[in-house]
Amino acid sequence: MHRDERRLARTVFVTTAKRAARGGVLWGVIFGALIASSATTYVSAFPDAASRTAVAATLEGNRGFEALFGIIRGVDTVAGYTAYKTLYSMIVLGAIWGLLTSTRLLRGEEDAGRWELYLAGRTTRGGAAGQAAAGLGVGVLLIWVLAGSIAAAAGADAKVGIGVSAAFYLAGAAAASAAMFVGIGLLVGQLAANRHTANVIGAAVIAGSYLVRMVADSAPEFGWLRWASPFGWIEELRPLTGSDPVAWIPIALFVVLCSSAAVMLAARRDLGAAAIGGRDAQPARTLLLGGEAGLTIRLTRPATIAWLGAMAVTGLVFGLVAEAAGSAMQATGGFEQAIQRLGGTAPAVVSYLGSSSCSRPAWWRSRSPARSRRRGARRRRAISRTSSSGPSRVGDGSGSGSRSVPRSWWWQARSSA
């Protein structure tokens, strides 16, 4: 009987751990494969010291790249390049997984009405939240173990040469991001009125952490800002490039404080209550509802704002890396040759930037049917004026491979196609 009671008292932990373990296994395998792939690719792409020195000279010191991917260290080694290629991908993905999983398994269950069933058993509100936090920790632990194991297996190759402890240290940096944003998800889930609001707040924390870290890495005088960002703490761990375990202290404190605050809030608040956005009714908002045009604007407003924000962020990113990427491309002979094969005659970077705008006429024409009709009418008039002059040459314009066909026949065939 006592065994059954203990089993019932652990229901929230067991259920949450099983659900979090699925994502933990998936992302642990993905992170481990990413580390292994980056290490082995570097060995095959840069087999000798000369090629590794060249790539280090291209990447190290580029403030644009460092603002995006963190301070670049030791990319002339397998370990340094692997850290550069994988760390921030794993940090951002781990943060997103941690936030969405924690809000789904706590605030999402409460929104769906299933959390009441847990509280009807042998547990309290604070106890249930504590068990859920421990269950989410199982998912984080699986990310660390699986990613570290796969990375260590890849590092055992003599050409790679990444030790077991170094591999697990890098995997621990990725798991640290997931753990911190599990704590953020637990906390905002107790503050927000629903899961959607919690996710929005958590996403703002992720974006803010990344932007602060970008500023910190954009110039040496801003380096102290890394200690103001959770992402900066992980960067200060310096996995595979001279590990510095001091940064584990703020990471551990952050996870403990967020989780403890979430448990205390869960113990004190009523089920369904919230400190942020808790109004049951919203005031009527009738702006732009007077006609079809206004309704269309109102319905498409969120997507339009999102796209404008995404384009603004993309422009910021391009501005940060344009100079560094241009220097790297100009120093790469293979890229120059590829542009020349495509017909480019300008320098490599100018040709590349020009080729990116080649897609604009296609969507510009497709968005203006009237313009397409006018263009078609002008083309038909031009053909009708020249149809009486006999056959014309259709080909590549150089005379080779071209053939004489009547213009009217060629236009009909093209139009029917």
C-alpha positions, -999 to 999 in steps of 0.1 A, spaced: 0 0 0 28 23 9 45 16 -24 14 25 -43 11 58 -24 47 67 -32 41 58 -69 10 81 -70 29 109 -53 55 108 -81 29 109 -109 37 144 -120 74 137 -121 71 105 -140 47 119 -166 67 150 -172 100 131 -174 86 107 -200 74 136 -222 105 157 -218 127 127 -225 114 124 -260 127 158 -270 158 153 -249 167 122 -269 160 138 -302 180 169 -296 208 151 -279 212 130 -310 210 160 -333 236 180 -312 259 150 -311 256 145 -348 262 182 -354 294 181 -334 307 149 -350 299 162 -385 316 195 -380 348 178 -366 350 152 -394 342 178 -421 370 200 -409 395 172 -410 386 163 -446 383 199 -459 415 213 -443 439 183 -441 472 202 -437 486 231 -416 486 255 -445 449 253 -453 441 256 -416 462 286 -412 445 302 -442 410 296 -428 421 310 -394 434 341 -410 401 346 -428 378 341 -398 397 352 -367 393 389 -359 363 395 -381 339 414 -359 309 407 -381 313 369 -377 321 372 -340 290 393 -334 269 365 -349 288 334 -337 308 345 -307 345 352 -303 364 330 -327 394 312 -312 417 285 -325 399 277 -358 433 263 -370 425 233 -349 398 207 -351 385 216 -316 384 253 -321 367 250 -355 341 226 -341 333 249 -312 329 278 -337 306 259 -360 284 243 -335 282 262 -302 257 290 -311 235 267 -331 232 244 -301 228 273 -277 198 289 -296 181 256 -304 185 244 -269 171 276 -255 140 273 -278 135 237 -269 138 244 -232 113 273 -233 87 256 -254 89 223 -236 86 238 -201 56 261 -210 39 232 -228 42 207 -199 32 232 -172 12 262 -184 -1 243 -214 -14 215 -192 -31 241 -169 -47 258 -199 -60 225 -211 -75 217 -177 -54 186 -171 -33 202 -143 -63 200 -120 -62 162 -123 -27 162 -110 -36 184 -81 -65 161 -72 -40 135 -62 -15 133 -34 4 165 -41 2 202 -36 5 230 -62 40 237 -52 49 201 -50 35 194 -85 55 223 -100 87 210 -83 81 175 -97 75 190 -131 108 209 -129 126 177 -119 110 159 -148 122 185 -173 156 181 -158 156 145 -171 152 159 -207 182 183 -202 203 154 -188 196 133 -218 207 161 -241 240 163 -223 246 125 -221 237 117 -257 254 147 -273 285 141 -252 286 104 -260 283 109 -298 308 137 -297 333 116 -277 329 87 -301 337 110 -330 366 126 -311 382 92 -305 394 93 -341 431 101 -341 426 128 -368 399 145 -348 416 142 -314 388 156 -291 389 140 -257 360 126 -237 360 153 -211 362 180 -238 334 165 -257 311 163 -226 321 199 -217 309 211 -251 277 191 -248 273 206 -213 274 241 -227 245 232 -250 226 215 -222 232 246 -200 212 268 -225 183 243 -224 184 242 -186 184 280 -182 154 285 -205 136 256 -189 138 278 -158 127 308 -177 97 288 -191 88 276 -156 89 312 -143 70 330 -171 44 301 -171 35 311 -135 34 348 -143 15 348 -177 -22 342 -182 -17 315 -208 9 295 -226 9 319 -256 18 349 -235 45 329 -217 61 319 -250 61 355 -262 78 367 -230 103 338 -231 110 345 -268 117 382 -259 142 370 -233 160 348 -259 161 377 -284 174 401 -257 200 376 -245 213 372 -281 213 409 -289 232 418 -257 257 391 -265 260 404 -301 268 439 -288 294 424 -264 312 406 -292 310 435 -317 338 455 -301 364 448 -273 352 477 -252 318 461 -249 331 427 -238 319 431 -202 283 429 -215 288 391 -220 283 388 -182 248 404 -186 235 378 -209 228 340 -204 242 334 -238 273 353 -228 278 331 -198 278 300 -220 303 317 -244 325 325 -213 327 287 -207 350 285 -238 344 249 -246 373 233 -266 392 266 -267 406 269 -232 378 260 -208 369 285 -181 345 268 -155 339 301 -136 309 308 -158 291 277 -145 284 297 -113 260 323 -128 244 295 -149 237 273 -119 224 302 -99 202 313 -127 186 279 -131 181 274 -93 166 309 -88 142 307 -117 130 272 -108 127 281 -71 107 312 -79 84 293 -102 77 267 -75 70 294 -49 47 312 -72 29 280 -81 23 273 -44 8 307 -37 -13 315 -67 -47 301 -75 -51 278 -105 -57 298 -136 -46 331 -120 -18 352 -135 2 383 -127 6 394 -164 -23 398 -188 -49 384 -164 -79 404 -176 -109 382 -184 -124 406 -209 -108 429 -234 -122 463 -244 -138 464 -278 -115 474 -306 -134 484 -338 -106 502 -356 -105 493 -394 -137 472 -392 -157 496 -414 -150 479 -447 -133 451 -465 -100 470 -470 -97 478 -433 -106 443 -423 -79 429 -447 -53 453 -432 -63 442 -397 -62 405 -404 -28 407 -421 -13 432 -396 4 407 -374 21 389 -403 31 422 -419 47 434 -387 65 401 -382 79 402 -418 90 438 -414 107 429 -381 124 398 -397 136 420 -426 150 446 -402 169 419 -383 181 404 -415 194 438 -426 212 442 -393 228 408 -397 239 415 -433 253 448 -423 273 432 -395 289 405 -417 290 423 -451 325 436 -449 339 404 -433 321 381 -457 333 403 -486 369 399 -476 365 362 -471 349 357 -505 375 378 -523 402 357 -507 386 325 -519 396 317 -554 370 290 -558 342 314 -552 356 338 -578 358 310 -604 323 299 -596 310 335 -603 330 336 -635 314 303 -647 280 319 -641 290 348 -664 300 374 -638 327 398 -648 328 421 -618 347 413 -586 334 383 -567 315 401 -540 298 426 -564 288 398 -586 274 378 -557 254 408 -544 241 414 -579 231 378 -584 210 380 -552 188 407 -568 182 387 -599 152 370 -583 134 404 -578 121 408 -614 103 375 -612 82 382 -581 78 419 -592 62 408 -624 40 382 -607 27 408 -583 15 431 -611 -8 414 -636 -16 448 -653 21 453 -659 24 418 -674 -6 425 -697 9 458 -709 43 441 -715 26 413 -735 7 438 -757 39 457 -765 56 424 -774 28 414 -797 28 447 -815 65 445 -820 62 410 -835 33 420 -857 55 448 -872 84 425 -879 65 394 -890 64 406 -926 102 409 -928 107 371 -930 124 346 -908 145 356 -878 174 339 -860 164 322 -827 193 310 -806 219 323 -781 226 355 -800 261 344 -811 250 326 -843 261 292 -831 233 267 -828 207 292 -840 181 284 -866 159 303 -890 122 302 -881 93 325 -888 87 349 -860 50 343 -859 55 305 -856 81 309 -828 58 333 -809 28 309 -811 49 280 -799 62 300 -770 28 313 -761 12 279 -761 40 266 -739 
